[in-house]
Amino acid sequence: MRLFWIRYRLQLVSACSILALLGLWSFVTLGGWLGVKVLPSPVDLVQQAWTLVQKGYVGTPFSAHFTASLLRAATGFLGAMALGIPLGLMIGFYPVFAAAVTPIFAFIRPIPSIAFIPLVILWFGIGEFSKVVLIFNAAFLYIVLNCAAGVRSVPRDLIRAGQSLGLSRRQLFRDVIFPASLPHVLTGIKMGLVVSWTVVVAAELVAAQQGLGYMIMDAATYFRIPDLYIGIAVIGLIGFGLEMVQARIERSMLHWSGK
């Protein structure tokens, strides 16, 4: 009962903080402290959001912008996960392979994805593939590094225990190392998922005609302030939803963690 109360008390605190922020926002906008061209009121944004749902943005249904961004982010993320997880595990498991590729990742990792936009356009043009490549690049690095760190973090005593039981190298990896490194793997997936959705705005700078990133940039260019805020809010809400889903999956897969 005590744990139940603590859990829902914290949720109540979170809800109150959101309500307080909405109250402050309404006060400064409806009270005339900030103009509509700086920060529209919550009422104005809700009305404009409903208009976007009904009429779309500049002749394109709002659902098309939403779907385009989601598909780009999902494609880049799934590709990064499919290649990044096995590569990261190999880097952690094979020291010679790690020595060969770690300097390359150390060089690329600090470079922001947006810096690759000119090169991506030069190499792949301005089609959908170039946008997916930018998203893939950002998520891939986080997934690889976390997976490699997960393998390296497995306690040596646990590995020695598996070896003393006569496990082969393959069995040792499958039954000992991979399960022990799974928390780091899931952390990498979580970070890759969040980054994929974050980078979609930068990716849609590459001559996109649909997507939430395109909508934000176009609204800023033509000073459609409510549409700009709505696009930002939708990206935030979707990112929050994706993180909640991933956290639920993580709790399900790591139910043994901490016990």
Secondary structure as UniProt FT lines:
FT   HELIX           2..30
FT   TURN            31..32
FT   TURN            36..38
FT   HELIX           42..55
FT   TURN            58..59
FT   HELIX           62..93
FT   HELIX           95..108
FT   TURN            109..110
FT   HELIX           113..116
FT   HELIX           117..124
FT   TURN            125..126
FT   HELIX           128..152
FT   HELIX           156..164
FT   TURN            165..166
FT   HELIX           169..172
FT   HELIX           173..177
FT   HELIX           178..203
FT   TURN            204..207
FT   HELIX           212..221
FT   TURN            222..223
FT   HELIX           225..253
FT   TURN            254..258
//
